[in-house]
């Protein structure tokens, strides 16, 4: 599949300097603490006629962890695979998109998620004709939100939190679909989108994450 027409798009060329290369040669994605596990997610960007969208999933309320939360496809890195391959595998398992219909652009900083996981966020283009087939066991719904919505600071709602005796400002990104469905994008998912915004549109490469 030829992704050239999409990688040359002005939006993508704006994002590219904000991303680290695909190759990881410094072990930054490896566990940083005892007992920590590797994990990775994919931020899927889809070129649509009306502009770029971000594909998100909503977890079933029946899941033992992260029930009902909005997230990117992703999960644990299994033995013998890299975080890059894990992100692609999990995307295939959760929303049915195979690796050959995804063009990885790069990655954001790996970060500690509550101490349990060392998460690496990957950013990639999804072939616009890819079939999105949510896995009923892991995904209650898969939906798209305009990338422009997340990259607009007017849509970032600040919230003060404390973590390990430190105060942080985090940002929720509540979104109302045209059909009237309300989605509250928050937590790690909003943090990764906010990090992409800060790096690509503000030039801030040092904004701290919680973890």
C-alpha positions as CSV (number, residue, x, y, z in Angstrom):
1,X,0.0,0.0,0.0
2,X,1.3,3.4,-1.0
3,X,1.1,5.8,2.0
4,X,3.1,8.5,0.3
5,X,0.1,10.7,-0.4
6,X,-0.6,10.7,3.3
7,X,2.9,11.1,4.7
8,X,3.3,14.2,2.5
9,X,0.1,15.8,4.0
10,X,0.7,19.1,5.8
11,X,-0.8,17.8,9.0
12,X,1.5,14.8,9.1
13,X,4.6,16.8,8.2
14,X,3.6,19.0,11.2
15,X,3.5,16.0,13.5
16,X,6.6,14.3,12.3
17,X,9.2,16.5,14.2
18,X,7.3,15.8,17.4
19,X,7.9,12.1,17.2
20,X,10.9,9.9,18.0
21,X,12.2,7.6,15.3
22,X,10.7,4.1,15.1
23,X,14.0,2.5,16.0
24,X,14.7,2.3,19.7
25,X,18.3,2.0,20.6
26,X,18.5,3.3,24.2
27,X,16.1,0.9,26.0
28,X,13.8,3.8,26.9
29,X,10.8,1.6,26.5
30,X,12.1,-1.1,28.9
31,X,10.8,-1.4,32.5
32,X,12.3,1.3,34.7
33,X,11.3,-0.1,38.0
34,X,11.2,-3.5,39.7
35,X,8.1,-5.5,38.9
36,X,7.1,-3.1,36.0
37,X,5.8,-4.5,32.7
38,X,6.2,-3.3,29.2
39,X,3.2,-2.1,27.3
40,X,2.4,-0.1,24.2
41,X,-0.5,1.5,22.4
42,X,-1.2,2.8,18.9
43,X,-2.6,6.3,18.2
44,X,-4.3,5.5,14.9
45,X,-4.7,8.4,12.5
46,X,-7.1,8.0,9.6
47,X,-7.2,10.3,6.5
48,X,-10.9,11.0,5.9
49,X,-12.5,13.2,3.3
50,X,-13.3,15.8,6.0
51,X,-9.8,15.7,7.6
52,X,-7.7,13.5,9.8
53,X,-9.4,11.5,12.6
54,X,-8.2,9.6,15.6
55,X,-9.5,6.1,16.2
56,X,-10.4,5.4,19.8
57,X,-12.0,2.5,21.7
58,X,-14.3,2.4,24.7
59,X,-13.8,-0.6,27.0
60,X,-16.7,-2.7,28.1
61,X,-18.1,-2.0,31.6
62,X,-17.5,-5.7,32.4
63,X,-13.7,-5.5,32.1
64,X,-11.8,-6.1,35.4
65,X,-9.5,-3.2,34.7
66,X,-10.1,0.2,33.0
67,X,-13.8,-0.6,32.6
68,X,-15.7,1.8,30.4
69,X,-12.6,3.9,29.8
70,X,-11.7,5.5,26.4
71,X,-8.3,4.4,25.2
72,X,-6.1,3.6,22.2
73,X,-5.7,0.0,21.1
74,X,-2.9,-1.5,23.1
75,X,-1.7,-3.7,25.9
76,X,1.2,-5.7,27.3
77,X,4.3,-6.5,25.4
78,X,4.5,-10.3,25.2
79,X,7.8,-12.2,25.6
80,X,9.8,-12.2,22.4
81,X,8.2,-9.2,20.8
82,X,9.0,-5.5,20.7
83,X,6.8,-2.7,21.9
84,X,6.3,-1.8,18.2
85,X,5.1,-5.2,17.3
86,X,2.9,-5.3,20.4
87,X,1.1,-2.1,19.4
88,X,0.4,-3.5,15.9
89,X,-0.7,-6.9,17.3
90,X,-3.0,-5.4,19.9
91,X,-4.5,-3.1,17.2
92,X,-5.3,-6.1,15.0
93,X,-6.8,-8.0,18.0
94,X,-8.9,-5.2,19.3
95,X,-10.2,-3.4,16.2
96,X,-9.3,-5.9,13.4
97,X,-6.8,-3.7,11.5
98,X,-3.8,-5.8,10.2
99,X,-0.3,-4.5,10.4
100,X,0.0,-4.1,6.6
101,X,-2.7,-1.5,6.7
102,X,-0.9,0.7,9.2
103,X,2.1,2.9,8.5
104,X,4.0,3.8,11.6
105,X,5.3,7.4,11.8
106,X,7.2,7.3,15.1
107,X,6.6,7.3,18.8
108,X,6.1,9.6,21.8
109,X,8.1,9.4,25.0
110,X,7.7,6.2,26.9
111,X,6.3,6.8,30.4
112,X,5.4,5.1,33.7
113,X,1.7,4.4,34.0
114,X,1.0,4.3,37.7
115,X,4.2,2.3,38.3
116,X,2.8,-0.9,36.9
117,X,3.6,-0.5,33.3
118,X,6.2,1.3,31.1
119,X,4.0,2.4,28.2
120,X,5.3,3.4,24.7
121,X,2.8,5.3,22.5
122,X,3.2,4.7,18.8
123,X,1.6,7.0,16.1
124,X,0.6,5.6,12.8
125,X,-1.5,6.1,9.7
126,X,-4.4,3.7,9.1
127,X,-5.3,2.9,5.5
128,X,-8.6,4.7,5.0
129,X,-10.3,1.7,3.5
130,X,-9.3,-0.6,6.4
131,X,-12.3,-2.4,8.0
132,X,-12.7,-1.6,11.7
133,X,-14.0,-4.7,13.5
134,X,-14.1,-4.3,17.2
135,X,-13.4,-7.3,19.4
136,X,-16.5,-7.7,21.5
137,X,-14.6,-9.1,24.5
138,X,-12.3,-6.1,24.7
139,X,-14.0,-3.3,22.9
140,X,-17.5,-2.0,23.5
141,X,-17.3,0.6,20.8
142,X,-14.8,2.0,18.3
143,X,-15.2,5.6,17.1
144,X,-13.4,8.4,15.5
145,X,-12.8,12.0,16.6
146,X,-11.3,14.8,14.4
147,X,-7.6,15.1,15.1
148,X,-8.1,18.9,14.9
149,X,-10.4,18.7,17.9
150,X,-7.6,17.3,20.1
151,X,-5.0,19.7,18.7
152,X,-7.0,22.7,19.6
153,X,-6.2,24.0,23.2
154,X,-9.8,25.4,23.5
155,X,-10.8,21.7,23.9
156,X,-8.4,21.0,26.7
157,X,-10.1,21.2,30.2
158,X,-7.5,21.5,32.9
159,X,-7.8,19.5,36.2
160,X,-5.4,19.7,39.2
161,X,-4.3,16.4,40.7
162,X,-1.8,15.2,43.2
163,X,0.4,12.1,42.7
164,X,3.1,11.0,45.1
165,X,3.0,14.3,46.9
166,X,3.4,16.3,43.7
167,X,0.9,18.5,42.1
168,X,0.1,18.2,38.4
169,X,-2.2,19.8,35.9
170,X,-3.8,17.3,33.6
171,X,-6.3,17.9,30.8
172,X,-9.6,16.2,30.0
173,X,-10.9,16.4,26.4
174,X,-14.7,15.9,26.5
175,X,-16.1,15.5,23.0
176,X,-19.8,15.5,21.9
177,X,-20.4,13.6,18.7
178,X,-22.7,15.0,16.1
179,X,-25.2,12.2,17.0
180,X,-25.3,13.5,20.6
181,X,-23.1,10.9,22.2
182,X,-20.9,12.4,24.9
183,X,-17.3,11.0,25.3
184,X,-15.0,12.0,28.0
185,X,-11.4,11.5,26.9
186,X,-9.2,11.6,30.0
187,X,-6.4,9.9,31.8
188,X,-3.5,8.4,29.9
189,X,-5.3,8.7,26.6
190,X,-5.8,12.5,27.0
191,X,-2.3,12.8,28.3
192,X,-0.8,11.3,25.2
193,X,-2.9,13.5,22.9
194,X,-1.9,16.5,25.0
195,X,1.8,15.5,24.7
196,X,1.5,15.3,20.9
197,X,-0.2,18.7,20.9
198,X,2.5,20.3,23.1
199,X,5.3,18.9,21.0
200,X,3.9,19.5,17.5
201,X,2.1,22.8,18.0
202,X,3.9,24.5,20.9
203,X,7.4,23.1,20.6
204,X,7.4,22.0,24.2
205,X,9.5,18.8,24.4
206,X,9.9,18.8,28.2
207,X,6.3,18.8,29.5
208,X,6.2,16.3,32.4
209,X,4.0,13.3,32.6
210,X,2.6,11.7,35.7
211,X,4.0,8.3,36.5
